[in-house]
Amino acid sequence: MSMRNPTPSRRRALILDSIHPRDYRELTVIHYCEQCSHFAPATKSCTIGYEADKHMKAAQERNYELTGKVAFCRFCEID
């Protein structure tokens, strides 16, 4: 008999939010790790343990160019 977890944990999909092109171009919108106080530049990681690679500036700019959306860090809403 297998002792498997009946409810396997799944990673939640990255939530992408639309930003109007004018707002993206003209406003200072905090949306990538390098802008955050919880980002450790030396290790390129989040000091509170979040996955930083999908929220880094290069990834966010690429996402915006392809989809018109970015992945806001939900923790920044309360930072």
N, C-alpha and C positions, 0 to 999 in steps of 0.2 A: 504494500500500500504506500503510495506516494504522500509525502508530507508537504505538498505544494500549498502555497497561499491561495485560498479560494478567490481572492480579489487582488490580482496582480497590480502592482503600482504602475501607472502610466505617466509619462511626462506629459504635461499639458502643452498644447501647441502654442507657439509664440503668437501673442495677440498683436495685430498690426492696426494702427490708427491712421486715418486719412488726415492730411494737412493740406490746406489750400495752398497752391503754389506761391501766392503773394505773401501769405503768412510765413511760409518756409523761408522765403527769400529775405523778407524785411524784418521779421521778429527774431529775437534771441530766444529760441525755444530749447530748453534743456532736454535733450533726448539721446545723448550718447555718453558713454562711460567717462570719457576724458573730461567731461564737464562736471562730474559728480564728486562730492567730497568723500565718498566711500570708495573711490578708485585709487588703487595703488599703482602708480606708473612704473615703478621698478619691476614689478611682477606681472603687470598688465592684468590685474585681477581685482575683483570686488572684495573689499575688506569685510563685508557681511555675508559673503558666501554665495552670492548670485553668480550665474554663468555670464561672464562678460563678453565672450567672443561675438555674440549676435547683437550686442549693443554698442560695439566699438564704432568710432566715427566712420571708418571706411565701409563697414558692413551696412551701417544706417544710410549712408549716402547712396550706396549701390541699391539698397532696397527702395529708397525713395525714387531714384531714377527709373527703376523697373516697374514700380507699382503705385507710386504716389503716396506710399504709406511708410510709417516708421514704427518701431517697437519701443514704446515708452516704458521705462522702468517704473513699475507700480510703486516701488518704494519711494521714488522721488516725489510722489504726490504728498507724502507725509514728512519728507526730509526738511 
